[in-house]
Amino acid sequence: MFDKSVYISRRKRLLAQMKDGIMAKKAEELLNPIRKNVEKAIEEVARIEGYDLVIDVAALQGVVYKNETLDISRRVIDRYFEIR
């Protein structure tokens, strides 16, 4: 016997999964160029200013202290807007 409520529930779930996949793909498509330019800006600022290592403190939960004078975020942002 055909259960219409089960069919509708499965169809809604499938459509939601398809929508999530489409949105994820579109987000990746839109964000990738931005990510590449940010990476390029970081590399250029680090190279010009002689840094050997740049750490993403937002992604690193283990950072307990950082010296604000070493923060290159503003210079990276400025460089990003120059190269985009």
KOLROBA-84871 format. One line per 8 residues: for each residue x, y, z of N, C-alpha, C, O, CB. Coordinates in nm, 2 decimals, padded with zeros to 4 digits, always signed. Each point is the difference from the previous one (the first is absolute). Glycine has a CB too. Example, Ala and Ser with C-alpha at 12.3 -4.5 7.8 and 13.67 -1.06 7.14 Angstrom:
BEGIN
+01.32/-00.57/+00.78/-00.09/+00.12/+00.00/+00.09/+00.12/+00.00/+00.10/+00.00/+00.07/-00.29/-00.12/+00.05; +00.15/+00.23/-00.19/+00.09/+00.11/+00.00/-00.08/+00.11/+00.08/+00.05/+00.11/+00.01/+00.07/-00.17/-00.23
This chain:
BEGIN
+00.08/-00.12/+00.00/-00.08/+00.12/+00.00/+00.09/+00.12/+00.00/+00.10/+00.01/+00.07/-00.29/-00.13/+00.05; +00.15/+00.22/-00.19/+00.07/+00.13/-00.01/-00.03/+00.09/+00.11/-00.12/+00.04/+00.02/+00.12/-00.06/-00.27; +00.10/+00.07/+00.32/-00.02/+00.09/+00.11/+00.04/+00.14/-00.04/+00.12/+00.03/-00.01/-00.08/-00.22/+00.18; -00.13/+00.27/-00.20/+00.02/+00.13/-00.05/+00.09/+00.09/+00.10/+00.08/+00.07/-00.05/-00.30/-00.09/-00.08; +00.20/+00.01/+00.25/+00.07/+00.08/+00.10/+00.15/-00.04/+00.00/+00.09/+00.09/+00.01/-00.30/-00.07/+00.13; +00.24/-00.15/-00.15/+00.14/-00.04/-00.01/+00.06/+00.05/-00.13/+00.12/+00.05/+00.00/-00.17/-00.26/+00.14; -00.02/+00.20/-00.25/+00.05/+00.05/-00.13/+00.03/+00.15/+00.01/+00.11/+00.05/-00.04/-00.25/-00.22/-00.08; +00.05/+00.25/+00.18/+00.02/+00.14/+00.01/+00.12/+00.04/+00.09/+00.08/+00.08/-00.03/-00.33/-00.05/+00.00
+00.26/-00.11/+00.14/+00.11/+00.03/+00.09/+00.13/-00.03/-00.06/+00.10/+00.07/+00.01/-00.25/-00.13/+00.18; +00.16/-00.05/-00.27/+00.12/-00.04/-00.07/+00.04/+00.10/-00.11/+00.11/+00.04/-00.02/-00.16/-00.28/+00.07; -00.06/+00.28/-00.12/+00.02/+00.10/-00.10/+00.06/+00.14/+00.05/+00.09/+00.06/-00.05/-00.28/-00.17/-00.08; +00.13/+00.15/+00.25/+00.04/+00.12/+00.06/+00.15/-00.01/+00.04/+00.08/+00.09/-00.02/-00.31/-00.04/+00.10; +00.26/-00.16/-00.02/+00.14/-00.03/+00.05/+00.10/+00.00/-00.12/+00.10/+00.07/+00.01/-00.19/-00.20/+00.18; +00.05/+00.07/-00.30/+00.08/-00.01/-00.12/+00.02/+00.15/-00.06/+00.11/+00.03/-00.04/-00.19/-00.27/+00.00; -00.02/+00.31/+00.03/+00.00/+00.14/-00.05/+00.09/+00.09/+00.09/+00.08/+00.08/-00.05/-00.31/-00.11/-00.05; +00.22/+00.01/+00.23/+00.08/+00.08/+00.09/+00.15/-00.04/-00.02/+00.09/+00.09/+00.01/-00.28/-00.08/+00.16
+00.22/-00.14/-00.19/+00.14/-00.04/-00.02/+00.05/+00.05/-00.13/+00.12/+00.05/-00.01/-00.16/-00.26/+00.14; -00.04/+00.21/-00.23/+00.04/+00.06/-00.13/+00.03/+00.15/+00.01/+00.10/+00.05/-00.05/-00.24/-00.23/-00.07; +00.05/+00.25/+00.19/+00.02/+00.14/+00.02/+00.12/+00.03/+00.08/+00.08/+00.10/-00.04/-00.33/-00.07/+00.04; +00.28/-00.10/+00.10/+00.12/+00.01/+00.08/+00.13/-00.02/-00.09/+00.09/+00.08/+00.01/-00.21/-00.15/+00.20; +00.11/-00.03/-00.29/+00.12/-00.02/-00.09/+00.02/+00.11/-00.10/+00.11/+00.04/-00.03/-00.16/-00.28/+00.06; -00.06/+00.29/-00.08/+00.01/+00.11/-00.10/+00.05/+00.12/+00.07/+00.08/+00.08/-00.06/-00.27/-00.17/-00.07; +00.14/+00.12/+00.25/+00.05/+00.12/+00.07/+00.14/-00.01/+00.04/+00.08/+00.10/-00.01/-00.31/-00.07/+00.10; +00.28/-00.15/-00.05/+00.14/-00.02/+00.04/+00.09/+00.02/-00.12/+00.10/+00.06/+00.01/-00.17/-00.22/+00.17
+00.02/+00.11/-00.30/+00.08/+00.02/-00.12/+00.01/+00.14/-00.04/+00.11/+00.05/-00.04/-00.18/-00.28/-00.03; -00.04/+00.30/+00.08/+00.00/+00.15/-00.03/+00.09/+00.08/+00.09/+00.07/+00.09/-00.04/-00.31/-00.12/-00.05; +00.23/-00.01/+00.22/+00.08/+00.07/+00.10/+00.15/-00.02/-00.03/+00.08/+00.10/+00.00/-00.26/-00.13/+00.17; +00.21/-00.09/-00.20/+00.14/-00.03/-00.04/+00.05/+00.08/-00.12/+00.11/+00.05/-00.01/-00.14/-00.28/+00.11; -00.06/+00.23/-00.20/+00.02/+00.07/-00.13/+00.03/+00.15/+00.03/+00.09/+00.06/-00.06/-00.23/-00.23/-00.06; +00.06/+00.23/+00.21/+00.01/+00.14/+00.03/+00.12/+00.03/+00.09/+00.06/+00.11/-00.01/-00.31/-00.09/-00.02; +00.28/-00.11/+00.13/+00.10/+00.03/+00.10/+00.14/-00.03/-00.05/+00.10/+00.06/+00.05/-00.27/-00.11/+00.12; +00.19/-00.05/-00.26/+00.13/-00.04/-00.04/+00.09/+00.12/-00.06/+00.11/+00.01/+00.04/-00.21/-00.24/-00.09
+00.04/+00.31/-00.03/+00.09/+00.11/-00.05/+00.04/+00.10/+00.11/+00.11/+00.05/+00.00/-00.23/-00.06/-00.22; +00.03/+00.03/+00.32/+00.03/+00.08/+00.12/+00.11/-00.06/+00.08/+00.10/+00.06/+00.04/-00.33/+00.03/-00.04; +00.22/-00.22/+00.02/+00.10/-00.08/+00.08/+00.14/+00.01/-00.07/+00.10/+00.02/+00.07/-00.28/-00.18/+00.02; +00.18/+00.14/-00.22/+00.13/+00.01/-00.08/+00.06/+00.14/+00.02/+00.12/+00.01/+00.02/-00.21/-00.18/-00.18; +00.01/+00.27/+00.15/+00.06/+00.14/+00.01/+00.04/+00.03/+00.14/+00.11/+00.06/+00.02/-00.26/+00.01/-00.20; +00.08/-00.13/+00.28/+00.05/+00.02/+00.14/+00.13/-00.07/+00.02/+00.09/+00.05/+00.06/-00.33/-00.04/+00.02; +00.25/-00.14/-00.13/+00.13/-00.07/+00.01/+00.11/+00.07/-00.07/+00.11/+00.01/+00.06/-00.24/-00.22/-00.05; +00.10/+00.27/-00.12/+00.10/+00.08/-00.08/+00.05/+00.12/+00.08/+00.12/+00.03/+00.01/-00.22/-00.11/-00.23
+00.00/+00.15/+00.28/+00.03/+00.12/+00.08/+00.09/-00.04/+00.12/+00.09/+00.07/+00.03/-00.31/+00.04/-00.10; +00.18/-00.22/+00.14/+00.08/-00.04/+00.11/+00.14/-00.04/-00.04/+00.10/+00.05/+00.07/-00.30/-00.14/+00.04; +00.22/+00.02/-00.22/+00.13/-00.04/-00.05/+00.09/+00.12/-00.03/+00.11/+00.01/+00.03/-00.21/-00.22/-00.12; +00.03/+00.31/+00.02/+00.08/+00.12/-00.04/+00.04/+00.08/+00.12/+00.12/+00.05/+00.01/-00.25/-00.04/-00.22; +00.04/+00.02/+00.31/+00.04/+00.07/+00.12/+00.10/-00.07/+00.07/+00.10/+00.06/+00.05/-00.33/+00.04/-00.04; +00.22/-00.23/+00.01/+00.10/-00.08/+00.07/+00.14/+00.01/-00.06/+00.10/+00.02/+00.06/-00.29/-00.18/+00.02; +00.19/+00.14/-00.22/+00.12/+00.01/-00.07/+00.07/+00.14/+00.01/+00.12/+00.01/+00.03/-00.21/-00.19/-00.19; +00.01/+00.28/+00.14/+00.05/+00.14/+00.00/+00.05/+00.04/+00.14/+00.11/+00.07/+00.01/-00.27/-00.01/-00.20
+00.09/-00.11/+00.29/+00.04/+00.04/+00.14/+00.10/-00.10/+00.06/+00.04/+00.02/+00.12/-00.26/+00.10/-00.10; +00.25/-00.22/-00.09/+00.10/-00.10/+00.05/-00.05/-00.10/+00.10/+00.08/-00.04/+00.09/+00.08/+00.22/-00.13; -00.29/-00.21/+00.04/-00.05/-00.10/+00.09/+00.03/-00.14/-00.05/-00.02/-00.03/-00.12/-00.16/+00.19/+00.20; +00.21/-00.25/+00.01/+00.03/-00.14/-00.04/-00.13/-00.08/+00.03/-00.01/-00.11/-00.06/+00.25/+00.13/+00.11; -00.33/+00.03/+00.03/-00.11/-00.08/+00.04/-00.12/+00.10/+00.03/+00.02/+00.10/+00.07/+00.13/-00.29/+00.03; -00.27/+00.15/-00.15/-00.12/+00.08/+00.03/-00.10/-00.10/+00.05/-00.03/-00.10/-00.06/+00.08/+00.28/-00.12; -00.10/-00.15/+00.30/-00.10/-00.09/+00.06/-00.14/+00.06/+00.00/-00.01/+00.11/+00.04/+00.20/-00.21/+00.11; -00.28/+00.02/-00.19/-00.14/+00.04/+00.01/-00.05/-00.03/+00.14/-00.04/-00.11/+00.03/+00.00/+00.06/-00.28
+00.04/+00.16/+00.33/-00.04/-00.02/+00.14/-00.15/-00.03/+00.02/-00.04/-00.06/+00.10/+00.22/+00.21/-00.04; -00.26/-00.12/-00.16/-00.14/-00.03/+00.00/-00.03/-00.15/-00.01/-00.09/-00.06/+00.06/+00.04/+00.28/-00.16; +00.14/-00.29/+00.03/-00.01/-00.14/-00.02/+00.08/-00.08/+00.10/-00.02/-00.12/+00.01/-00.01/+00.16/-00.25; +00.11/+00.02/+00.32/+00.08/-00.06/+00.09/-00.05/+00.03/+00.14/+00.02/+00.11/+00.06/+00.18/-00.10/-00.21; -00.26/-00.11/+00.22/-00.06/+00.02/+00.13/+00.11/+00.00/+00.11/-00.04/+00.04/+00.11/-00.17/-00.15/-00.19; +00.33/+00.07/+00.05/+00.10/-00.01/+00.11/+00.07/+00.13/+00.03/+00.09/+00.00/+00.08/-00.07/-00.23/-00.15; -00.05/+00.34/-00.01/+00.07/+00.12/+00.03/-00.05/+00.07/+00.13/-00.12/+00.03/+00.01/+00.15/+00.00/-00.26; +00.06/-00.02/+00.34/-00.03/+00.06/+00.13/+00.03/+00.15/+00.00/-00.07/+00.08/+00.07/+00.11/-00.30/+00.05
+00.07/+00.26/-00.18/+00.04/+00.14/+00.00/+00.06/+00.03/-00.14/+00.06/-00.09/-00.06/-00.02/+00.09/+00.31; -00.06/+00.12/-00.29/+00.07/+00.05/-00.12/+00.04/+00.14/+00.01/-00.08/+00.08/+00.06/-00.05/-00.24/-00.20; +00.24/+00.20/+00.09/+00.05/+00.13/+00.01/-00.07/+00.08/-00.12/+00.03/-00.04/-00.11/+00.20/-00.03/+00.22; -00.31/+00.17/-00.08/-00.08/+00.07/-00.10/+00.09/+00.07/-00.10/-00.04/+00.02/-00.11/-00.14/+00.01/+00.28; +00.31/+00.00/-00.13/+00.09/+00.07/-00.10/+00.04/-00.09/-00.11/+00.04/+00.04/-00.11/+00.04/+00.10/+00.29; -00.10/-00.27/-00.16/+00.03/-00.10/-00.11/-00.12/-00.03/-00.09/+00.01/-00.08/-00.10/+00.16/-00.02/+00.25; -00.29/+00.15/-00.12/-00.12/-00.02/-00.08/+00.01/+00.07/-00.13/+00.01/+00.12/-00.01/-00.14/-00.15/+00.22; +00.13/-00.05/-00.32/+00.00/+00.06/-00.13/-00.13/+00.01/-00.07/-00.01/+00.03/-00.12/+00.24/-00.12/+00.10
-00.34/+00.06/+00.09/-00.13/+00.00/-00.06/-00.04/+00.12/-00.08/-00.05/-00.01/-00.11/-00.02/-00.13/+00.30; +00.09/+00.26/-00.13/-00.03/+00.13/-00.07/+00.07/+00.01/-00.13/-00.05/+00.04/-00.10/+00.01/+00.07/+00.32; +00.17/-00.14/-00.22/+00.08/+00.00/-00.12/-00.04/-00.10/-00.11/+00.00/+00.03/-00.12/+00.19/+00.05/+00.26; -00.23/-00.20/-00.09/-00.05/-00.10/-00.09/-00.13/+00.05/-00.06/-00.02/-00.02/-00.13/+00.13/-00.16/+00.26; -00.20/+00.24/-00.05/-00.13/+00.05/-00.06/+00.03/+00.11/-00.10/-00.07/+00.00/-00.11/-00.05/-00.06/+00.33; +00.21/+00.15/-00.19/+00.03/+00.11/-00.09/+00.05/-00.06/-00.13/-00.04/+00.04/-00.11/+00.09/+00.11/+00.30; +00.04/-00.25/-00.18/+00.06/-00.06/-00.12/-00.11/-00.08/-00.08/+00.00/+00.00/-00.12/+00.22/-00.02/+00.24; -00.31/-00.04/-00.05/-00.11/-00.08/-00.07/-00.08/+00.10/-00.09/-00.02/-00.03/-00.11/+00.01/-00.13/+00.31
-00.02/+00.28/-00.15/-00.08/+00.09/-00.08/+00.08/+00.06/-00.11/-00.06/+00.05/-00.10/-00.07/+00.00/+00.30; +00.26/-00.05/-00.19/+00.09/+00.05/-00.11/+00.00/-00.10/-00.11/+00.00/+00.04/-00.12/+00.14/+00.09/+00.28; -00.14/-00.26/-00.13/+00.02/-00.10/-00.11/-00.13/-00.06/-00.05/+00.01/-00.07/-00.10/+00.20/+00.02/+00.21; -00.32/+00.07/-00.05/-00.12/-00.07/-00.05/-00.06/+00.06/-00.12/-00.10/-00.04/-00.05/+00.05/-00.02/+00.27
